[in-house]
Amino acid sequence: MKHKLTMCMAILCIGCTFAFGKSFEDRPPKKNLNSKPVDVVGAFIDANLHTDAKLFDQVMSEDAFVSFCNGKKAQKQHKADLLAFYKKMGPTDLNCDSDYEVLSSSGNVVMVRVDFKFPTFLQRNFLTIEKNEQGLWQVTQVNKFNENR
C-alpha cells in the first residue's frame, strides 16, 4: 500500500510539472541580470554564443546599436534589427571561445572589450555599458572589428 501511494504521488508531481511548468522560452527574464556591469557582460557573451534573442533583448538598451565595417563603409544595426535576426536564426551554438576585459569605468559608464575567438578570425567587440534612470546596467553601443588570425 505504501509503495502504491508513493508511486501515485510521484506520478502526480510529474504530471503537475508538465501541466503547470513553464517552458524555457516562457520563463521570465532574470531580475538581477542588470544589477552589475560584469553580469551584463556575461549575459552579452552568452546571448551571442547561443544567439539567444531574449537574453540579448534584456542586456541591450532600447536605443542600442551595433556598428561594424561592411566592406568600404561603417554600418549600424539597431537593436530591433538584431533581435529579428536572432529570432530568425534560432538557438545556435557558435564555434568560438570568448574573453573580456574591462577597459575603463567611470560612475555610470563602463567600457569593455569582448573577444570572440573563432578558428580563422578574432572578433573584437567594444561595449559601452551605461546605468539607466532605473539604476539598471545595459549595453548602449557595440563596435565590432574582425581581425584575421
C-alpha positions as a Markdown table, in Angstrom:
| # | Residue | x | y | z |
|---|---|---|---|---|
| 1 | Met | 0.0 | 0.0 | 0.0 |
| 2 | Lys | 2.8 | 2.4 | 0.9 |
| 3 | His | 4.6 | 1.6 | -2.4 |
| 4 | Lys | 1.4 | 2.4 | -4.4 |
| 5 | Leu | 0.9 | 5.7 | -2.5 |
| 6 | Thr | 4.5 | 6.8 | -3.2 |
| 7 | Met | 4.1 | 5.9 | -6.9 |
| 8 | Cys | 0.8 | 7.9 | -7.2 |
| 9 | Met | 2.4 | 10.9 | -5.6 |
| 10 | Ala | 5.4 | 10.7 | -8.0 |
| 11 | Ile | 3.1 | 10.5 | -11.0 |
| 12 | Leu | 1.0 | 13.4 | -9.7 |
| 13 | Cys | 4.2 | 15.5 | -9.2 |
| 14 | Ile | 5.5 | 14.7 | -12.7 |
| 15 | Gly | 2.1 | 15.4 | -14.2 |
| 16 | Cys | 1.8 | 18.8 | -12.4 |
| 17 | Thr | 5.3 | 19.7 | -13.6 |
| 18 | Phe | 4.4 | 19.2 | -17.2 |
| 19 | Ala | 0.9 | 20.8 | -16.9 |
| 20 | Phe | 1.8 | 23.9 | -15.0 |
| 21 | Gly | 5.6 | 24.3 | -15.6 |
| 22 | Lys | 6.8 | 26.9 | -18.0 |
| 23 | Ser | 8.9 | 26.1 | -21.0 |
| 24 | Phe | 12.4 | 27.6 | -21.4 |
| 25 | Glu | 11.0 | 30.3 | -23.7 |
| 26 | Asp | 8.2 | 31.3 | -21.3 |
| 27 | Arg | 10.4 | 31.8 | -18.3 |
| 28 | Pro | 10.6 | 35.4 | -17.1 |
| 29 | Pro | 13.9 | 37.2 | -17.6 |
| 30 | Lys | 16.4 | 37.2 | -14.8 |
| 31 | Lys | 15.7 | 40.1 | -12.5 |
| 32 | Asn | 19.2 | 40.7 | -11.2 |
| 33 | Leu | 20.9 | 40.4 | -14.6 |
| 34 | Asn | 21.2 | 44.2 | -15.0 |
| 35 | Ser | 22.4 | 45.0 | -11.5 |
| 36 | Lys | 26.1 | 44.9 | -12.2 |
| 37 | Pro | 28.1 | 45.6 | -15.4 |
| 38 | Val | 30.0 | 42.3 | -15.1 |
| 39 | Asp | 26.7 | 40.4 | -15.2 |
| 40 | Val | 25.6 | 42.3 | -18.3 |
| 41 | Val | 28.9 | 41.4 | -19.9 |
| 42 | Gly | 28.4 | 37.7 | -19.1 |
| 43 | Ala | 24.9 | 37.8 | -20.5 |
| 44 | Phe | 26.0 | 39.6 | -23.6 |
| 45 | Ile | 28.6 | 36.9 | -24.2 |
| 46 | Asp | 26.0 | 34.1 | -23.6 |
| 47 | Ala | 23.5 | 35.8 | -25.9 |
| 48 | Asn | 26.0 | 36.0 | -28.7 |
| 49 | Leu | 27.4 | 32.5 | -28.2 |
| 50 | His | 23.9 | 30.9 | -28.3 |
| 51 | Thr | 22.0 | 33.5 | -30.4 |
| 52 | Asp | 19.6 | 34.0 | -27.5 |
| 53 | Ala | 17.2 | 36.7 | -28.6 |
| 54 | Lys | 15.5 | 37.0 | -25.2 |
| 55 | Leu | 18.8 | 37.4 | -23.3 |
| 56 | Phe | 20.1 | 39.8 | -26.0 |
| 57 | Asp | 16.9 | 41.9 | -25.6 |
| 58 | Gln | 17.4 | 42.1 | -21.8 |
| 59 | Val | 21.0 | 43.3 | -21.9 |
| 60 | Met | 20.7 | 45.8 | -24.7 |
| 61 | Ser | 19.0 | 49.2 | -24.1 |
| 62 | Glu | 16.1 | 50.1 | -26.4 |
| 63 | Asp | 18.1 | 52.6 | -28.4 |
| 64 | Ala | 21.3 | 50.4 | -28.6 |
| 65 | Phe | 23.1 | 49.8 | -31.9 |
| 66 | Val | 26.0 | 47.8 | -33.2 |
| 67 | Ser | 28.5 | 49.4 | -35.5 |
| 68 | Phe | 30.7 | 47.4 | -37.9 |
| 69 | Cys | 32.7 | 47.7 | -41.1 |
| 70 | Asn | 30.8 | 46.2 | -44.1 |
| 71 | Gly | 33.2 | 46.4 | -47.0 |
| 72 | Lys | 34.2 | 50.0 | -47.6 |
| 73 | Lys | 31.9 | 51.8 | -45.1 |
| 74 | Ala | 30.8 | 51.6 | -41.5 |
| 75 | Gln | 27.3 | 50.3 | -40.9 |
| 76 | Lys | 24.9 | 50.4 | -37.9 |
| 77 | Gln | 22.3 | 47.9 | -36.9 |
| 78 | His | 19.8 | 48.8 | -34.3 |
| 79 | Lys | 18.5 | 46.5 | -31.6 |
| 80 | Ala | 15.3 | 45.7 | -33.3 |
| 81 | Asp | 17.1 | 44.5 | -36.4 |
| 82 | Leu | 19.5 | 42.3 | -34.4 |
| 83 | Leu | 16.6 | 40.8 | -32.4 |
| 84 | Ala | 14.8 | 39.9 | -35.6 |
| 85 | Phe | 17.9 | 38.3 | -36.9 |
| 86 | Tyr | 18.5 | 36.3 | -33.7 |
| 87 | Lys | 14.8 | 35.1 | -33.7 |
| 88 | Lys | 15.1 | 34.1 | -37.3 |
| 89 | Met | 18.3 | 32.1 | -36.7 |
| 90 | Gly | 17.0 | 30.4 | -33.6 |
| 91 | Pro | 19.3 | 29.0 | -30.9 |
| 92 | Thr | 22.7 | 28.2 | -32.3 |
| 93 | Asp | 26.0 | 27.5 | -30.5 |
| 94 | Leu | 28.9 | 29.3 | -32.1 |
| 95 | Asn | 32.2 | 27.6 | -32.6 |
| 96 | Cys | 34.4 | 30.0 | -30.6 |
| 97 | Asp | 35.9 | 30.9 | -27.3 |
| 98 | Ser | 35.3 | 34.2 | -25.5 |
| 99 | Asp | 37.1 | 36.5 | -23.2 |
| 100 | Tyr | 36.6 | 40.0 | -21.9 |
| 101 | Glu | 38.5 | 42.9 | -20.3 |
| 102 | Val | 37.1 | 46.0 | -18.6 |
| 103 | Leu | 38.9 | 48.9 | -20.2 |
| 104 | Ser | 37.6 | 51.8 | -18.2 |
| 105 | Ser | 34.9 | 52.6 | -15.6 |
| 106 | Ser | 33.7 | 55.9 | -14.5 |
| 107 | Gly | 30.5 | 56.4 | -12.5 |
| 108 | Asn | 27.6 | 55.3 | -14.7 |
| 109 | Val | 29.6 | 54.2 | -17.8 |
| 110 | Val | 31.8 | 51.2 | -18.3 |
| 111 | Met | 33.9 | 50.3 | -21.4 |
| 112 | Val | 34.5 | 46.6 | -22.0 |
| 113 | Arg | 36.3 | 44.7 | -24.7 |
| 114 | Val | 34.7 | 41.3 | -25.5 |
| 115 | Asp | 36.7 | 39.0 | -27.8 |
| 116 | Phe | 35.1 | 36.0 | -29.7 |
| 117 | Lys | 38.0 | 33.8 | -30.9 |
| 118 | Phe | 36.9 | 31.8 | -33.9 |
| 119 | Pro | 39.2 | 29.3 | -35.6 |
| 120 | Thr | 40.1 | 31.6 | -38.5 |
| 121 | Phe | 39.5 | 35.1 | -37.1 |
| 122 | Leu | 39.1 | 37.2 | -34.0 |
| 123 | Gln | 36.0 | 39.4 | -33.4 |
| 124 | Arg | 36.6 | 42.3 | -31.0 |
| 125 | Asn | 33.5 | 43.9 | -29.6 |
| 126 | Phe | 33.9 | 47.2 | -27.7 |
| 127 | Leu | 30.9 | 47.6 | -25.4 |
| 128 | Thr | 29.6 | 50.8 | -23.8 |
| 129 | Ile | 27.5 | 49.9 | -20.8 |
| 130 | Glu | 25.5 | 52.6 | -19.0 |
| 131 | Lys | 23.4 | 52.7 | -15.9 |
| 132 | Asn | 19.9 | 54.0 | -16.8 |
| 133 | Glu | 17.4 | 56.0 | -14.8 |
| 134 | Gln | 16.1 | 52.9 | -13.1 |
| 135 | Gly | 19.6 | 52.0 | -11.9 |
| 136 | Leu | 19.9 | 49.1 | -14.3 |
| 137 | Trp | 23.0 | 48.5 | -16.4 |
| 138 | Gln | 22.5 | 47.9 | -20.2 |
| 139 | Val | 24.7 | 47.9 | -23.3 |
| 140 | Thr | 24.1 | 51.1 | -25.3 |
| 141 | Gln | 26.6 | 50.6 | -28.0 |
| 142 | Val | 28.8 | 47.9 | -29.6 |
| 143 | Asn | 31.6 | 48.5 | -32.1 |
| 144 | Lys | 32.7 | 45.3 | -33.8 |
| 145 | Phe | 36.1 | 44.7 | -35.5 |
| 146 | Asn | 37.2 | 41.4 | -37.2 |
| 147 | Glu | 40.8 | 40.5 | -37.4 |
| 148 | Asn | 42.4 | 37.6 | -39.2 |
| 149 | Arg | 44.3 | 35.1 | -37.0 |
